[in-house]
Amino acid sequence: MSVHVSVQNHQAGVAYQVLKWTLFGVEVLTLCVLLVITFLVPVPPFQYGKTPQEALLVALSAMVSLAVGALFLRGKGSTMSLPNLISSPPCVMGLTVIAIVVVPMVIGFLRSR
């Protein structure tokens, strides 16, 4: 009986690791797409042609970053609190890229007014 439980725990641990690193890869992919859409897709100045796509990708990137940060915290055994969650490596990376994208969006919006 204990061997069966041990095998189940090992399988759950492997599934958890696969999920964690897969979601981390999805986070990196969404952040790369966000940067490409923001800085490499040509749009005439002060036009809002790509703003909905940027806003959707910012929201998606933030949600994935928080989910992966929670998985990283669970793996370390830390308590789940907002300061611990925001200071986890995936959240720091995601929030940095989101800040790099959102600041020019806000500046462009304020200049056009």
GROMACS elastic network, one bead per residue, 0.5 to 0.9 nm:
[ bonds ]
;  ai    aj funct       b0    kb
    1     4     6  0.52756   500
    1     5     6  0.65180   500
    1     6     6  0.87460   500
    2     5     6  0.50645   500
    2     6     6  0.60619   500
    2     7     6  0.86105   500
    3     7     6  0.61809   500
    3     8     6  0.86392   500
    4     7     6  0.51862   500
    4     8     6  0.62791   500
    4     9     6  0.87054   500
    5     8     6  0.50492   500
    5     9     6  0.61565   500
    5    10     6  0.85930   500
    6     9     6  0.51223   500
    6    10     6  0.61902   500
    6    11     6  0.86411   500
    7    10     6  0.50755   500
    7    11     6  0.61600   500
    7    12     6  0.85894   500
    8    11     6  0.50808   500
    8    12     6  0.61143   500
    8    13     6  0.85561   500
    9    12     6  0.50616   500
    9    13     6  0.61247   500
    9    14     6  0.86342   500
   10    13     6  0.50220   500
   10    14     6  0.61926   500
   10    15     6  0.85854   500
   11    14     6  0.50893   500
   11    15     6  0.60919   500
   11    16     6  0.84929   500
   12    15     6  0.50631   500
   12    16     6  0.60474   500
   12    17     6  0.86429   500
   13    16     6  0.50337   500
   13    17     6  0.62356   500
   13    18     6  0.86471   500
   14    17     6  0.51429   500
   14    18     6  0.61806   500
   14    19     6  0.85901   500
   15    18     6  0.51101   500
   15    19     6  0.61100   500
   15    20     6  0.85362   500
   16    19     6  0.51385   500
   16    20     6  0.60562   500
   16    21     6  0.86667   500
   16    71     6  0.84559   500
   16    75     6  0.88026   500
   17    20     6  0.50695   500
   17    21     6  0.61731   500
   17    22     6  0.83676   500
   17    75     6  0.87076   500
   18    21     6  0.54293   500
   18    22     6  0.59110   500
   18    23     6  0.84798   500
   19    22     6  0.51090   500
   19    23     6  0.60409   500
   19    24     6  0.84634   500
   19    71     6  0.87591   500
   20    23     6  0.53489   500
   20    24     6  0.62141   500
   20    25     6  0.87815   500
   20    68     6  0.64021   500
   20    71     6  0.61222   500
   20    72     6  0.72882   500
   21    25     6  0.61916   500
   21    26     6  0.86087   500
   21    68     6  0.83561   500
   22    25     6  0.50693   500
   22    26     6  0.62900   500
   22    27     6  0.86514   500
   23    27     6  0.61092   500
   23    28     6  0.86559   500
   23    64     6  0.72152   500
   23    65     6  0.86606   500
   23    67     6  0.80958   500
   23    68     6  0.61956   500
   24    28     6  0.63239   500
   24    29     6  0.86271   500
   24    64     6  0.80977   500
   24    65     6  0.78986   500
   24    68     6  0.61070   500
   24    69     6  0.89243   500
   24    90     6  0.73292   500
   25    28     6  0.51284   500
   25    29     6  0.61613   500
   25    30     6  0.86660   500
   26    30     6  0.61267   500
   26    31     6  0.85551   500
   26    61     6  0.89518   500
   26    64     6  0.77053   500
   27    30     6  0.51952   500
   27    31     6  0.61616   500
   27    32     6  0.85970   500
   27    60     6  0.88684   500
   27    61     6  0.63237   500
   27    62     6  0.87820   500
   27    64     6  0.58258   500
   27    65     6  0.62174   500
   27    68     6  0.79221   500
   27    90     6  0.81240   500
   27    94     6  0.76176   500
   28    31     6  0.51511   500
   28    32     6  0.61687   500
   28    33     6  0.86765   500
   28    61     6  0.87327   500
   28    93     6  0.89807   500
   28    94     6  0.81919   500
   29    32     6  0.51252   500
   29    33     6  0.62084   500
   29    34     6  0.85417   500
   30    33     6  0.50965   500
   30    34     6  0.60393   500
   30    35     6  0.86510   500
   30    57     6  0.70114   500
   30    58     6  0.86994   500
   30    60     6  0.76302   500
   30    61     6  0.58915   500
   30    64     6  0.86224   500
   31    35     6  0.62404   500
   31    36     6  0.86508   500
   31    57     6  0.80770   500
   31    58     6  0.83377   500
   31    61     6  0.63395   500
   31    94     6  0.70830   500
   31    97     6  0.68903   500
   31    98     6  0.78919   500
   32    35     6  0.51736   500
   32    36     6  0.62009   500
   32    37     6  0.86371   500
   33    36     6  0.50758   500
   33    37     6  0.60792   500
   33    38     6  0.84516   500
   33    57     6  0.80587   500
   34    37     6  0.52612   500
   34    38     6  0.60603   500
   34    39     6  0.85849   500
   34    53     6  0.87245   500
   34    54     6  0.66340   500
   34    57     6  0.60371   500
   34    58     6  0.71665   500
   34    61     6  0.82303   500
   34    97     6  0.86772   500
   34    98     6  0.84211   500
   34   101     6  0.78270   500
   35    38     6  0.51122   500
   35    39     6  0.59738   500
   35    40     6  0.76847   500
   35    97     6  0.78839   500
   35    98     6  0.88691   500
   35   100     6  0.87529   500
   35   101     6  0.70159   500
   36    39     6  0.55102   500
   36    40     6  0.50932   500
   36    41     6  0.67042   500
   37    40     6  0.58793   500
   37    41     6  0.52736   500
   37    42     6  0.86995   500
   37    50     6  0.77342   500
   37    53     6  0.80826   500
   37    54     6  0.70603   500
   38    41     6  0.65939   500
   38    42     6  0.89401   500
   38    50     6  0.80156   500
   38    51     6  0.87955   500
   38    54     6  0.68310   500
   38   101     6  0.67928   500
   38   105     6  0.86082   500
   39    42     6  0.79436   500
   39   101     6  0.85371   500
   41    50     6  0.85620   500
   42    45     6  0.89811   500
   43    46     6  0.82617   500
   43    47     6  0.67307   500
   43    48     6  0.82093   500
   43    49     6  0.68823   500
   43    50     6  0.76559   500
   44    47     6  0.57486   500
   44    48     6  0.87723   500
   44    49     6  0.85935   500
   45    48     6  0.87320   500
   45   108     6  0.87211   500
   46   108     6  0.66629   500
   46   109     6  0.74586   500
   46   111     6  0.82552   500
   46   112     6  0.61758   500
   47    50     6  0.81313   500
   47    51     6  0.86444   500
   47   112     6  0.89656   500
   48    51     6  0.52907   500
   48    52     6  0.80295   500
   48   109     6  0.89599   500
   49    52     6  0.76336   500
   49    53     6  0.86025   500
   50    53     6  0.54173   500
   50    54     6  0.62407   500
   50    55     6  0.87234   500
   51    54     6  0.50213   500
   51    55     6  0.60612   500
   51    56     6  0.85528   500
   51   105     6  0.82625   500
   52    55     6  0.50954   500
   52    56     6  0.61142   500
   52    57     6  0.85693   500
   53    56     6  0.51457   500
   53    57     6  0.61437   500
   53    58     6  0.85415   500
   54    57     6  0.51399   500
   54    58     6  0.60313   500
   54    59     6  0.86171   500
   54   101     6  0.85899   500
   54   102     6  0.89183   500
   55    58     6  0.50723   500
   55    59     6  0.62553   500
   55    60     6  0.85985   500
   55   102     6  0.88922   500
   56    59     6  0.52321   500
   56    60     6  0.61421   500
   56    61     6  0.85267   500
   57    61     6  0.58301   500
   57    62     6  0.83483   500
   58    61     6  0.51385   500
   58    62     6  0.60818   500
   58    63     6  0.86462   500
   58    98     6  0.64068   500
   58   101     6  0.83071   500
   58   102     6  0.81892   500
   59    62     6  0.51623   500
   59    63     6  0.62430   500
   59    64     6  0.86770   500
   60    63     6  0.52132   500
   60    64     6  0.61760   500
   60    65     6  0.84926   500
   61    64     6  0.52054   500
   61    65     6  0.59656   500
   61    66     6  0.85720   500
   61    94     6  0.68877   500
   61    95     6  0.86943   500
   61    98     6  0.78039   500
   62    65     6  0.50742   500
   62    66     6  0.62020   500
   62    67     6  0.86217   500
   62    91     6  0.80422   500
   62    94     6  0.67077   500
   62    95     6  0.71313   500
   62    98     6  0.76866   500
   63    66     6  0.52333   500
   63    67     6  0.61842   500
   63    68     6  0.86657   500
   64    67     6  0.50252   500
   64    68     6  0.60791   500
   64    69     6  0.83701   500
   64    91     6  0.88765   500
   64    94     6  0.86314   500
   65    68     6  0.52608   500
   65    69     6  0.59612   500
   65    70     6  0.85576   500
   65    90     6  0.57765   500
   65    91     6  0.50656   500
   65    92     6  0.84661   500
   65    93     6  0.81683   500
   65    94     6  0.56775   500
   65    95     6  0.78374   500
   66    70     6  0.61395   500
   66    71     6  0.86695   500
   66    85     6  0.72105   500
   66    86     6  0.76855   500
   66    90     6  0.77111   500
   66    91     6  0.59669   500
   66    94     6  0.85606   500
   67    70     6  0.51511   500
   67    71     6  0.63791   500
   67    72     6  0.87595   500
   67    91     6  0.87894   500
   68    72     6  0.61702   500
   68    73     6  0.86071   500
   68    88     6  0.89422   500
   68    90     6  0.63760   500
   68    91     6  0.76337   500
   69    72     6  0.50543   500
   69    73     6  0.61998   500
   69    74     6  0.86265   500
   69    84     6  0.89123   500
   69    85     6  0.58604   500
   69    86     6  0.74492   500
   69    87     6  0.84130   500
   69    88     6  0.55306   500
   69    89     6  0.70142   500
   69    90     6  0.54041   500
   69    91     6  0.55986   500
   69    92     6  0.88526   500
   70    73     6  0.50610   500
   70    74     6  0.61559   500
   70    75     6  0.86465   500
   70    80     6  0.74042   500
   70    85     6  0.62137   500
   70    88     6  0.81083   500
   71    74     6  0.50797   500
   71    75     6  0.62703   500
   71    76     6  0.88134   500
   72    75     6  0.51527   500
   72    76     6  0.64592   500
   72    77     6  0.87932   500
   72    85     6  0.87914   500
   72    88     6  0.71118   500
   72    89     6  0.82142   500
   72    90     6  0.80398   500
   73    76     6  0.51675   500
   73    77     6  0.61854   500
   73    78     6  0.55069   500
   73    79     6  0.73977   500
   73    80     6  0.69977   500
   73    84     6  0.76485   500
   73    85     6  0.69885   500
   73    88     6  0.70426   500
   74    77     6  0.51197   500
   74    78     6  0.63978   500
   74    79     6  0.79022   500
   74    80     6  0.77436   500
   75    78     6  0.79091   500
   77    80     6  0.88531   500
   78    81     6  0.87217   500
   78    84     6  0.77347   500
   79    84     6  0.74129   500
   79    85     6  0.89868   500
   80    83     6  0.86446   500
   80    84     6  0.66251   500
   80    85     6  0.66964   500
   81    84     6  0.53313   500
   81    85     6  0.60092   500
   81    86     6  0.86304   500
   82    86     6  0.60556   500
   82    87     6  0.84837   500
   83    86     6  0.52711   500
   83    87     6  0.61150   500
   83    88     6  0.87364   500
   84    87     6  0.51900   500
   84    88     6  0.63223   500
   85    88     6  0.54203   500
   85    89     6  0.89565   500
   85    91     6  0.71560   500
   86    89     6  0.82099   500
   86    90     6  0.85753   500
   86    91     6  0.54716   500
   86    92     6  0.64716   500
   86    95     6  0.85103   500
   87    90     6  0.84206   500
   87    91     6  0.65742   500
   87    92     6  0.60071   500
   88    91     6  0.55219   500
   88    92     6  0.62600   500
   88    93     6  0.87872   500
   89    92     6  0.51387   500
   89    93     6  0.61822   500
   89    94     6  0.85555   500
   90    93     6  0.51883   500
   90    94     6  0.60272   500
   90    95     6  0.84773   500
   91    95     6  0.58055   500
   91    96     6  0.82558   500
   92    95     6  0.53082   500
   92    96     6  0.60328   500
   92    97     6  0.86896   500
   93    96     6  0.52726   500
   93    97     6  0.64128   500
   93    98     6  0.86767   500
   94    97     6  0.53387   500
   94    98     6  0.61136   500
   94    99     6  0.85751   500
   95    99     6  0.59832   500
   95   100     6  0.85269   500
   96    99     6  0.51363   500
   96   100     6  0.62603   500
   96   101     6  0.87687   500
   97   101     6  0.63338   500
   97   102     6  0.86566   500
   98   101     6  0.51020   500
   98   102     6  0.59481   500
   98   103     6  0.85109   500
   99   102     6  0.51122   500
   99   103     6  0.59533   500
   99   104     6  0.88297   500
  100   103     6  0.59230   500
  100   104     6  0.72512   500
  101   104     6  0.60493   500
  101   105     6  0.66171   500
  102   105     6  0.50035   500
  102   106     6  0.61707   500
  102   107     6  0.86042   500
  103   106     6  0.52442   500
  103   107     6  0.61764   500
  103   108     6  0.86000   500
  104   108     6  0.59495   500
  104   109     6  0.83941   500
  105   108     6  0.52277   500
  105   109     6  0.61308   500
  105   110     6  0.86636   500
  106   109     6  0.50134   500
  106   110     6  0.61177   500
  106   111     6  0.85610   500
  107   110     6  0.51527   500
  107   111     6  0.61240   500
  107   112     6  0.86833   500
  108   111     6  0.51286   500
  108   112     6  0.62913   500
  108   113     6  0.89803   500
  109   112     6  0.53344   500
  109   113     6  0.67720   500
  110   113     6  0.54504   500
